[in-house]
Amino acid sequence: MTAPELLPGWVLPIAFGLLGLLIGSFLNVVVWRVPRGESIVSPSSAGPPRGPPQPAPAQHQRG
């Protein structure tokens, strides 16, 4: 038996799509960090600096 007979037709496109997402995500990190002289291994992802915490919204009572 050959591979196309063993797998439904949608499996390979999904698998290659997921592989492309993983590779693209990694390359995005490389393109972002290497020009800045940062390591591509550590530290883990970090977002922009945050300001002070926002107050919680008021809770409305059902009445």
Secondary structure, 3 states (H helix, E strand, C coil): CCHHHHCCCCHHHHHHHHHHHHHHHHHHHHHHHHHHCCCCCCCCCCCCCCCCCCCCCCCCCCC
